[in-house]
Amino acid sequence: MTDATQVPGFICFDHVAIAVPPGQLDAQVEVYKTLGFTEIHREDVLGIDQVREVLLQVGGGPNLVQLLEPLTPDSPVARQIEKNGGRGGMAHVALRVADIQAAFDDLTAKGFRIIDAAPRKGSRGTTVFFVHPRTTDAAAFGYILEVVQEGSLDG
């Protein structure tokens, strides 16, 4: 069993991301609100992501549900929805870390397949990187893992 202090600063689950087919975002948000979730953030994330994001808070805790609606057919989320027969579904799971660069360096050194060349700007002022579904030579999670640090690298 691995000593938990060797884990590169993982704090908690930050969010579970759900891909939402185009045109369905607002209806999905309303269903989550009916369940008692609170919308806390909405943003168009451009660059390589090309999604409209809505973050919904679960109770009063740090855990979030992130709904992602593709803005263009070239969005990775649009391609995921297409592979899923036009249906939405889980896009990724995100873990929060205290030090994104330390986590990036540690996971890289341990042989994890990192999608991003370095930690990069995420939504809501975060810094992020993504781990490939074919996670390591020894095992594949089968889903994308996002690593998130609150705040940007430069302050």
C-alpha positions in Angstrom: 0.0 0.0 0.0 1.3 3.4 -0.9 1.9 6.0 1.8 -0.7 8.8 1.3 2.0 11.4 1.8 3.6 10.3 -1.5 0.4 11.4 -3.4 1.3 14.7 -5.1 -0.9 17.0 -3.0 -4.4 15.7 -3.8 -6.9 17.4 -1.7 -10.4 16.3 -2.8 -12.5 15.6 -5.9 -13.0 19.0 -7.5 -15.7 18.0 -10.0 -17.2 15.4 -12.2 -17.7 16.7 -15.8 -20.7 15.8 -17.8 -20.8 16.3 -21.6 -24.1 17.8 -22.7 -25.3 17.7 -26.3 -25.6 21.0 -28.1 -28.8 22.9 -27.1 -29.4 20.9 -23.9 -27.3 22.8 -21.4 -30.0 25.1 -19.9 -32.5 22.2 -19.5 -29.8 20.1 -17.8 -29.0 23.0 -15.4 -32.6 23.3 -14.5 -32.9 19.6 -13.6 -29.8 19.8 -11.4 -31.3 22.9 -9.7 -34.5 20.9 -9.1 -32.3 18.4 -7.2 -31.1 21.3 -5.0 -27.8 22.1 -6.7 -26.7 25.7 -7.0 -25.2 27.2 -10.1 -22.1 29.0 -9.1 -20.2 29.7 -12.4 -20.9 30.0 -16.1 -18.2 30.6 -18.7 -17.4 30.1 -22.4 -14.0 28.4 -22.4 -12.3 29.0 -25.7 -8.9 27.9 -26.9 -8.5 24.2 -27.4 -11.6 23.4 -25.2 -14.4 25.2 -27.1 -17.1 24.6 -24.5 -19.7 26.4 -22.5 -19.3 25.4 -18.9 -21.7 25.6 -16.0 -20.5 24.6 -12.5 -23.1 23.4 -10.0 -22.3 23.1 -6.3 -23.3 20.0 -4.4 -24.6 21.1 -1.0 -22.1 23.4 0.8 -19.0 21.4 0.1 -16.2 21.7 -2.4 -17.4 19.1 -4.8 -18.9 20.3 -8.1 -20.7 19.0 -11.2 -19.4 20.6 -14.4 -21.7 20.6 -17.4 -19.9 21.0 -20.7 -21.7 21.9 -23.9 -19.5 22.1 -27.1 -19.4 25.4 -28.9 -18.0 24.0 -32.1 -17.9 20.6 -33.8 -14.1 20.6 -33.3 -14.4 20.7 -29.5 -13.0 17.6 -27.7 -16.4 17.4 -26.0 -18.2 17.4 -29.3 -16.0 14.5 -30.5 -16.7 12.6 -27.3 -20.5 13.1 -27.7 -20.2 11.9 -31.4 -18.3 8.8 -30.2 -21.1 8.2 -27.7 -23.8 8.1 -30.4 -24.9 11.7 -29.9 -25.6 11.2 -26.2 -23.9 13.1 -23.4 -22.3 11.4 -20.4 -19.3 11.5 -18.2 -16.5 13.6 -19.7 -13.9 13.4 -17.0 -13.2 13.3 -13.2 -11.1 16.1 -11.7 -9.0 16.0 -8.6 -7.8 19.2 -6.8 -4.2 19.6 -5.8 -2.3 22.0 -3.7 0.7 22.4 -6.2 -0.1 21.7 -9.8 3.5 21.8 -11.0 4.6 19.3 -8.3 1.7 17.0 -9.3 2.6 17.3 -13.0 6.2 16.5 -12.3 5.4 13.6 -10.0 2.9 12.0 -12.3 5.2 12.5 -15.3 8.1 10.9 -13.4 5.8 7.9 -12.5 5.0 7.2 -16.1 1.5 8.7 -16.4 0.5 9.7 -19.9 -0.2 13.4 -19.7 -2.2 15.1 -22.5 -0.9 18.6 -21.9 2.7 19.6 -22.4 2.6 21.6 -19.1 0.0 22.9 -16.7 -2.2 25.5 -18.4 -5.0 28.0 -17.7 -8.3 26.5 -16.9 -11.7 28.0 -16.3 -12.7 30.1 -13.3 -9.0 31.2 -12.8 -7.7 27.7 -12.2 -4.6 25.9 -13.6 -5.1 22.4 -15.0 -3.7 19.5 -16.9 -5.3 16.3 -18.2 -4.2 12.7 -17.9 -4.9 10.3 -20.8 -7.5 7.5 -20.4 -4.7 5.0 -21.2 -3.2 6.2 -18.0 0.0 4.2 -17.7 1.6 1.1 -19.3 0.3 -1.0 -16.4 -3.3 0.3 -16.3 -5.9 2.3 -18.1 -8.6 4.3 -16.1 -10.7 4.4 -19.2 -11.6 8.0 -18.6 -9.8 11.4 -18.6 -8.5 12.6 -15.3 -8.2 16.4 -14.8 -5.8 17.7 -12.2 -6.9 21.2 -10.9 -5.2 23.9 -8.8 -7.2 26.8 -7.6 -5.6 30.0 -8.9 -3.2 30.5 -11.7 0.5 29.6 -11.9 1.5 33.3 -12.0 -0.4 34.4 -9.0 
